[in-house]
């Protein structure tokens, strides 16, 4: 099936790049967020001078109307240290965003639903993506930050075929 099938349908591909050099850079970046084993805390970095951001521009991203959608990735970028977002599975379960990032130089896991996709309703694939990410963060002592603006879960026959009830129950636990 190739990388695209696994990046978009199965969720088995976390990141994708065009060259070997980019792959090595992504691996190095990912490992920069991870402790060397689960008995350690994630590595801290000193806060760079440009890490703080002007958070007043968040009002330019969030619409005044509750019925308008927005891209949660832009909100996340404003809250964390500048340039520190490392998103995983961006093409899978698009109603959710999971990423490693830094707050004040400390590693955090970011979990958010994304209102720009399906109005923010969380699909079975999004639940799977979030659960897998939570397990990874829990296994390596990475605290979680959640951004949620969701009307609920995607339901119906197609959702049931994807196992949504089980994934939703697991997500809620």
C-alpha positions as CSV (number, residue, x, y, z in Angstrom):
1,X,0.0,0.0,0.0
2,X,2.9,2.4,0.5
3,X,3.5,5.3,2.9
4,X,0.4,7.3,1.9
5,X,-2.0,4.4,2.8
6,X,-0.3,4.1,6.2
7,X,-0.1,7.8,6.8
8,X,-3.8,8.5,5.9
9,X,-5.8,5.3,6.4
10,X,-4.1,2.9,8.9
11,X,-2.3,5.5,11.0
12,X,0.9,3.4,11.1
13,X,3.1,6.2,9.7
14,X,3.8,9.1,12.2
15,X,5.7,11.4,9.9
16,X,6.8,11.3,6.2
17,X,9.5,13.1,4.4
18,X,11.1,13.2,0.9
19,X,14.7,12.4,1.6
20,X,16.9,10.3,3.8
21,X,18.4,13.5,5.2
22,X,15.0,14.8,6.2
23,X,14.2,11.4,7.8
24,X,17.3,11.7,9.9
25,X,16.5,15.2,10.9
26,X,13.0,14.1,12.0
27,X,14.3,11.2,14.0
28,X,16.8,13.5,15.7
29,X,14.1,16.1,16.4
30,X,11.7,13.4,17.9
31,X,14.5,12.0,20.1
32,X,15.2,15.5,21.3
33,X,11.8,15.4,23.1
34,X,12.2,11.9,24.5
35,X,14.1,10.7,27.6
36,X,16.7,7.9,27.0
37,X,14.4,5.5,29.0
38,X,11.1,5.5,30.8
39,X,12.7,6.0,34.2
40,X,13.9,9.5,33.3
41,X,12.1,12.8,32.8
42,X,12.1,14.2,29.3
43,X,15.0,16.5,28.5
44,X,14.7,20.2,29.2
45,X,16.1,23.0,27.1
46,X,16.9,26.5,28.1
47,X,14.3,28.9,26.9
48,X,15.5,30.9,24.0
49,X,14.9,34.7,23.9
50,X,12.5,34.3,21.0
51,X,10.5,31.4,22.6
52,X,7.8,33.7,24.0
53,X,5.2,34.9,21.6
54,X,2.7,37.7,21.5
55,X,-0.4,35.8,22.5
56,X,-2.7,38.7,21.7
57,X,-2.8,37.5,18.1
58,X,-4.8,34.5,19.3
59,X,-7.9,36.7,18.9
60,X,-7.1,36.9,15.2
61,X,-7.3,33.1,15.0
62,X,-10.4,32.3,17.1
63,X,-13.6,33.5,15.4
64,X,-16.1,35.5,17.5
65,X,-18.9,33.3,16.2
66,X,-19.3,29.9,17.8
67,X,-20.5,28.5,14.4
68,X,-17.3,29.4,12.6
69,X,-14.3,26.9,12.4
70,X,-10.6,27.6,12.9
71,X,-7.4,25.7,12.7
72,X,-6.4,24.5,16.2
73,X,-2.7,24.2,15.0
74,X,-2.5,28.0,14.9
75,X,-3.7,28.2,18.5
76,X,-1.2,25.6,19.7
77,X,1.6,27.5,17.9
78,X,0.8,30.6,19.9
79,X,0.8,28.8,23.3
80,X,4.0,26.8,23.1
81,X,7.7,27.9,22.8
82,X,8.2,29.3,19.3
83,X,9.1,26.6,16.7
84,X,8.8,23.7,19.1
85,X,5.8,21.9,17.7
86,X,6.5,18.4,16.4
87,X,3.2,17.0,15.1
88,X,2.6,13.3,14.7
89,X,0.2,11.6,12.3
90,X,-0.9,14.8,10.6
91,X,-2.7,13.0,7.8
92,X,-4.5,10.4,10.0
93,X,-7.5,11.2,12.3
94,X,-7.4,14.8,11.1
95,X,-10.1,15.8,13.6
96,X,-7.4,15.5,16.2
97,X,-4.0,17.1,16.6
98,X,-1.3,15.3,18.6
99,X,2.2,16.8,19.0
100,X,5.2,17.1,21.1
101,X,6.2,20.7,22.0
102,X,7.9,22.7,24.7
103,X,6.5,25.1,27.3
104,X,9.2,27.1,29.0
105,X,11.8,24.6,27.7
106,X,10.0,21.6,29.2
107,X,8.6,18.9,27.0
108,X,4.8,18.5,26.9
109,X,2.4,16.4,24.8
110,X,-0.3,18.4,23.1
111,X,-3.7,16.8,22.4
112,X,-6.4,18.8,20.7
113,X,-9.4,18.4,18.5
114,X,-9.3,20.5,15.3
115,X,-12.6,22.4,14.6
116,X,-11.5,23.0,11.0
117,X,-12.1,19.2,10.3
118,X,-15.7,18.1,10.7
119,X,-16.5,21.0,13.0
120,X,-14.2,19.4,15.6
121,X,-16.3,16.2,16.1
122,X,-13.9,13.4,17.1
123,X,-13.8,10.4,14.8
124,X,-12.8,6.8,15.6
125,X,-9.5,7.4,13.8
126,X,-9.0,10.6,15.9
127,X,-9.7,8.6,19.1
128,X,-7.1,6.0,18.1
129,X,-4.6,8.6,17.3
130,X,-5.1,10.3,20.7
131,X,-5.1,7.1,22.7
132,X,-1.8,5.9,21.0
133,X,-0.2,9.3,21.8
134,X,-1.5,9.3,25.4
135,X,0.1,5.9,25.9
136,X,3.4,7.1,24.5
137,X,3.4,10.2,26.7
138,X,2.4,8.2,29.8
139,X,5.2,5.7,29.1
140,X,7.8,8.4,29.0
141,X,6.6,10.8,31.8
142,X,5.5,13.5,29.4
143,X,2.8,15.7,30.8
144,X,-0.2,16.4,28.6
145,X,-1.9,19.7,27.6
146,X,-5.3,19.4,26.1
147,X,-7.1,21.9,23.9
148,X,-10.7,20.8,23.4
149,X,-13.5,22.6,21.5
150,X,-15.6,19.7,20.3
151,X,-19.3,19.1,19.8
152,X,-18.7,15.4,20.6
153,X,-18.0,12.3,18.6
154,X,-18.7,11.2,15.1
155,X,-21.4,8.5,15.2
156,X,-23.4,6.4,12.7
157,X,-23.0,3.2,10.8
158,X,-19.7,4.1,9.3
159,X,-18.3,5.1,12.7
160,X,-19.5,1.8,14.1
161,X,-17.8,-0.1,11.3
162,X,-14.5,1.6,12.4
163,X,-15.1,0.5,16.0
164,X,-16.0,4.0,17.3
165,X,-17.9,2.9,20.4
166,X,-14.9,1.0,21.7
167,X,-12.4,3.7,20.8
168,X,-14.7,6.4,22.4
169,X,-14.9,4.4,25.6
170,X,-11.2,3.9,25.7
171,X,-10.7,7.6,24.9
172,X,-13.0,8.6,27.8
173,X,-11.1,6.3,30.2
